[in-house]
Amino acid sequence: MKRILSIILAAVMLAVSLTALASCGNSVDASKDVENIKKAGVLKVGMECAYAPYNWTQTNADNDAVKIKNADGYANGYDVQAARKIAASLGVELEIYAYKWDALIPAVESGTIDCVIAGMSPTAERKAVLDFSDNYYVSNLVIIVREDGAYANAQSLADFKGCSIGAQAATFHAEALKQIEDVKENILDDFTLLYTALTANTIDGYVAEEPTAYSICSEGSGLTFAPLVNNSTGFTCDEGDTAIAVGVRKGSDLAAAISEIVDGISDSERSELMMKMVSIAPVEE
């Protein structure tokens, strides 16, 4: 009994210690984030490094890729190039950290990274836990399908009635699936699994942003996509669901600083950069 009590006491003390450490990690004044980042001389950015053309991993520094700090390889993509512009405007170095999607928000909240630049939409749910910059890209949601499949010529959401359609977990895509009549939902953890399921004929298609579709559906891929238009032939959604913005911790002055930077990037510059990233993005195999 004495030994059991000792174990329980030790567990309680450990829990208290962890809580204290977590509190310490969030004790820095968020309203001085920009000042602290400039003092440190580095902007720490989190992304999946696995969501082309927004972000991906490659083996070298070609095309202005950035070395990943916590994993092998180099990160590149639209998000990486946007992060490079932001860091340069702040006058600091850029560090890229690779995280699983579900770990990105906790990493910002804990102060492990300064912000998320990962093709993340500023949805109402996410705004409850993070602050966001102004948008740095807006896209249509489309559905990627097989070129030899029954839905290769689909033009509207109604054409997918009763289909087996996939989407990434913990994203607006998964919620959007419910707009398809009699849909058979397939919620998977990441886009690699969705791609594999589609090419293996397990699903009829999966939801993606239009730039991702252009990247995935390259010549010879055997894939194409239904060119859906938001709030018209496609999904009904708010701009906050299909735009992407930079996520920072609540109360951070970094959101306003980044907004000022991204607002200075014209629509034509954004489109040109995205098309460049689509052209050099790795092709799924």
C-alpha positions as CSV (number, residue, x, y, z in Angstrom):
1,M,0.0,0.0,0.0
2,K,2.8,2.4,0.9
3,R,4.5,1.7,-2.5
4,I,1.2,2.4,-4.3
5,L,0.7,5.7,-2.5
6,S,4.3,6.7,-3.4
7,I,3.6,5.9,-7.0
8,I,0.4,7.9,-7.0
9,L,2.1,10.9,-5.3
10,A,4.9,10.8,-7.8
11,A,2.4,10.8,-10.7
12,V,0.6,13.8,-9.2
13,M,3.8,15.7,-8.8
14,L,4.8,14.9,-12.4
15,A,1.4,16.2,-13.6
16,V,1.9,19.4,-11.6
17,S,5.4,19.9,-13.0
18,L,4.2,19.4,-16.6
19,T,1.4,21.9,-16.1
20,A,3.9,24.4,-14.7
21,L,6.2,23.9,-17.6
22,A,3.4,24.4,-20.1
23,S,2.4,27.6,-18.3
24,C,5.9,28.9,-18.5
25,G,6.0,28.1,-22.2
26,N,3.1,30.5,-22.8
27,S,4.2,33.2,-20.3
28,V,5.9,35.4,-22.9
29,D,3.8,38.5,-23.8
30,A,2.2,37.7,-27.2
31,S,1.9,41.4,-28.0
32,K,5.8,41.5,-28.2
33,D,6.2,38.6,-30.5
34,V,7.6,40.7,-33.4
35,E,10.1,42.4,-31.1
36,N,11.2,39.0,-29.7
37,I,11.5,37.4,-33.1
38,K,13.7,40.3,-34.3
39,K,15.8,40.0,-31.2
40,A,16.3,36.3,-31.8
41,G,16.9,36.9,-35.5
42,V,14.8,34.0,-36.7
43,L,11.2,33.3,-37.7
44,K,10.2,29.7,-36.9
45,V,7.5,28.4,-39.3
46,G,5.6,25.1,-39.1
47,M,4.1,23.2,-42.1
48,E,3.6,19.6,-43.1
49,C,6.2,19.6,-45.9
50,A,3.9,17.1,-47.7
51,Y,1.2,19.1,-49.4
52,A,2.3,20.1,-52.9
53,P,2.2,22.7,-54.4
54,Y,1.8,24.5,-51.0
55,N,4.7,22.7,-49.3
56,W,6.7,19.6,-49.9
57,T,10.1,17.9,-49.1
58,Q,12.9,17.6,-51.6
59,T,16.5,16.3,-51.3
60,N,18.4,19.5,-52.2
61,A,18.2,23.3,-52.1
62,D,17.2,23.8,-55.7
63,N,14.7,26.6,-56.5
64,D,15.2,28.4,-53.2
65,A,14.3,25.5,-51.0
66,V,14.9,25.8,-47.2
67,K,16.6,23.2,-45.0
68,I,14.1,21.6,-42.6
69,K,15.3,22.0,-39.1
70,N,13.7,19.0,-37.4
71,A,13.9,16.5,-40.3
72,D,15.9,15.4,-43.3
73,G,15.5,17.2,-46.6
74,Y,14.6,20.7,-47.8
75,A,11.2,22.3,-47.9
76,N,9.8,24.1,-50.9
77,G,6.4,25.2,-52.3
78,Y,4.1,28.2,-52.2
79,D,4.1,28.4,-48.4
80,V,7.9,28.2,-48.2
81,Q,8.3,31.0,-50.7
82,A,5.7,33.1,-48.9
83,A,7.6,32.4,-45.6
84,R,10.8,33.6,-47.2
85,K,9.2,36.9,-48.2
86,I,7.8,37.4,-44.7
87,A,11.1,36.6,-43.0
88,A,13.0,38.9,-45.3
89,S,10.6,41.7,-44.7
90,L,11.0,41.2,-40.9
91,G,14.8,41.2,-41.4
92,V,15.3,37.8,-39.9
93,E,16.4,34.3,-40.9
94,L,13.8,31.6,-41.7
95,E,13.6,28.2,-40.1
96,I,11.2,25.6,-41.3
97,Y,9.8,22.8,-39.0
98,A,7.9,19.8,-40.3
99,Y,4.9,18.7,-38.3
100,K,1.9,16.4,-38.8
101,W,-1.2,18.5,-39.5
102,D,-2.8,17.9,-36.1
103,A,0.4,19.0,-34.4
104,L,0.7,22.4,-36.1
105,I,-1.7,24.4,-33.9
106,P,-0.4,23.0,-30.6
107,A,3.1,23.8,-31.7
108,V,2.1,27.5,-32.1
109,E,0.1,27.6,-28.9
110,S,3.1,26.2,-26.9
111,G,5.5,28.7,-28.5
112,T,7.6,25.9,-30.2
113,I,7.1,27.7,-33.5
114,D,6.1,31.3,-34.2
115,C,3.5,30.6,-36.9
116,V,1.8,28.1,-39.2
117,I,2.3,28.7,-43.0
118,A,0.8,25.5,-44.3
119,G,-2.1,26.0,-46.7
120,M,-4.2,26.5,-43.6
121,S,-7.6,28.1,-44.0
122,P,-8.8,30.6,-41.3
123,T,-12.0,28.8,-40.4
124,A,-14.2,29.9,-37.5
125,E,-13.1,26.8,-35.5
126,R,-9.4,27.7,-36.0
127,K,-10.0,31.3,-35.2
128,A,-11.2,30.2,-31.8
129,V,-7.6,29.1,-30.9
130,L,-5.4,31.1,-33.2
131,D,-5.2,34.6,-34.7
132,F,-4.7,34.9,-38.5
133,S,-3.1,37.3,-40.9
134,D,-4.9,38.5,-44.0
135,N,-5.2,35.9,-46.7
136,Y,-2.2,35.2,-48.9
137,Y,-4.1,32.9,-51.4
138,V,-7.7,32.0,-52.3
139,S,-8.7,28.9,-54.3
140,N,-11.6,26.8,-55.5
141,L,-12.3,23.4,-54.0
142,V,-12.3,20.7,-56.7
143,I,-12.5,16.9,-56.9
144,I,-9.6,14.8,-58.3
145,V,-10.7,11.7,-60.2
146,R,-9.2,9.1,-62.5
147,E,-9.0,9.9,-66.2
148,D,-10.4,6.5,-67.1
149,G,-13.1,6.6,-64.4
150,A,-16.8,7.3,-64.6
151,Y,-16.5,10.8,-63.3
152,A,-13.7,12.2,-65.6
153,N,-16.2,14.5,-67.3
154,A,-18.0,15.7,-64.2
155,Q,-18.7,19.4,-64.2
156,S,-20.7,20.0,-61.1
157,L,-21.2,18.7,-57.5
158,A,-24.5,17.1,-58.6
159,D,-22.6,14.8,-60.9
160,F,-21.0,13.1,-57.8
161,K,-24.3,11.9,-56.3
162,G,-23.8,8.6,-54.5
163,C,-20.0,8.6,-55.1
164,S,-17.3,7.4,-52.8
165,I,-15.3,10.6,-52.2
166,G,-12.4,11.1,-49.9
167,A,-11.1,14.1,-47.9
168,Q,-8.3,14.8,-45.4
169,A,-9.3,14.6,-41.7
170,A,-9.5,17.7,-39.6
171,T,-10.0,20.0,-42.6
172,F,-12.9,21.9,-44.1
173,H,-12.8,19.4,-47.0
174,A,-14.1,16.7,-44.7
175,E,-17.1,18.9,-43.7
176,A,-17.7,19.9,-47.4
177,L,-18.2,16.3,-48.3
178,K,-21.6,16.4,-46.7
179,Q,-22.8,18.7,-49.5
180,I,-22.7,15.8,-52.0
181,E,-26.0,14.0,-52.1
182,D,-25.8,10.4,-50.8
183,V,-22.0,10.6,-50.6
184,K,-20.0,7.7,-49.2
185,E,-17.5,9.6,-47.0
186,N,-13.8,8.4,-46.8
187,I,-11.9,10.5,-44.3
188,L,-8.2,9.8,-44.3
189,D,-5.2,11.3,-42.5
190,D,-3.3,12.8,-45.3
191,F,-3.2,13.4,-49.1
192,T,-0.8,10.6,-49.7
193,L,-3.4,8.1,-48.4
194,L,-6.1,9.8,-50.5
195,Y,-3.9,9.6,-53.6
196,T,-3.2,5.9,-53.0
197,A,-6.9,5.2,-52.4
198,L,-7.9,6.9,-55.7
199,T,-5.2,5.2,-57.8
200,A,-6.1,1.8,-56.2
201,N,-9.8,2.3,-57.2
202,T,-10.9,2.3,-53.5
203,I,-12.6,5.7,-53.9
204,D,-14.0,7.6,-56.9
205,G,-12.3,10.9,-56.1
206,Y,-11.1,13.2,-53.3
207,V,-11.4,16.9,-52.4
208,A,-8.5,19.2,-52.9
209,E,-7.7,22.9,-53.6
210,E,-7.3,23.7,-57.3
211,P,-3.5,24.3,-57.2
212,T,-3.1,20.9,-55.6
213,A,-5.1,19.4,-58.4
214,Y,-3.0,21.0,-61.1
215,S,0.1,19.6,-59.4
216,I,-1.3,16.1,-58.9
217,C,-3.0,15.8,-62.3
218,S,0.1,16.3,-64.4
219,E,0.5,14.8,-67.8
220,G,0.8,11.0,-67.6
221,S,-0.6,10.8,-64.0
222,G,-3.8,9.1,-65.2
223,L,-5.7,11.7,-63.1
224,T,-7.8,14.7,-63.8
225,F,-10.2,16.9,-61.8
226,A,-13.7,18.3,-62.0
227,P,-13.3,22.1,-62.4
228,L,-15.8,23.1,-59.7
229,V,-16.3,26.8,-58.9
230,N,-17.1,27.7,-55.3
231,N,-20.7,28.9,-54.6
232,S,-21.6,28.1,-58.2
233,T,-21.1,24.6,-59.7
234,G,-19.1,23.4,-56.7
235,F,-19.1,23.6,-52.9
236,T,-20.9,26.3,-51.0
237,C,-18.3,27.9,-48.7
238,D,-17.1,31.1,-47.1
239,E,-13.9,32.7,-48.3
240,G,-12.4,31.8,-44.9
241,D,-12.8,28.1,-45.8
242,T,-11.0,28.3,-49.1
243,A,-8.5,31.0,-48.5
244,I,-5.2,30.4,-46.7
245,A,-3.6,32.6,-44.1
246,V,-0.8,32.6,-41.5
247,G,-1.8,31.3,-38.1
248,V,-0.2,32.8,-34.9
249,R,-0.9,32.5,-31.3
250,K,-3.8,34.5,-29.7
251,G,-3.0,38.1,-29.0
252,S,0.2,38.1,-31.1
253,D,1.2,41.3,-32.9
254,L,2.8,39.0,-35.5
255,A,-0.6,38.7,-37.3
256,A,-0.7,42.5,-38.1
257,A,2.9,42.6,-39.1
258,I,2.5,39.6,-41.5
259,S,-0.8,41.1,-42.9
260,E,1.0,44.2,-43.9
261,I,3.6,42.1,-45.7
262,V,1.2,39.8,-47.6
263,D,-1.1,42.7,-48.5
264,G,1.8,44.1,-50.5
265,I,1.9,41.0,-52.7
266,S,-0.3,41.6,-55.8
267,D,-2.8,39.1,-57.1
268,S,-0.7,38.7,-60.3
269,E,2.4,38.0,-58.2
270,R,0.5,35.4,-56.2
271,S,-0.8,33.6,-59.3
272,E,2.6,33.7,-61.0
273,L,4.3,32.2,-57.9
274,M,1.6,29.5,-57.5
275,M,2.0,28.5,-61.2
276,K,5.7,28.3,-60.8
277,M,5.4,26.1,-57.7
278,V,2.9,23.8,-59.6
279,S,5.4,23.5,-62.4
280,I,8.3,22.3,-60.1
281,A,6.2,20.4,-57.5
282,P,7.1,16.7,-57.2
283,V,4.7,14.3,-59.0
284,E,3.0,11.5,-56.9
285,E,4.0,8.0,-57.9
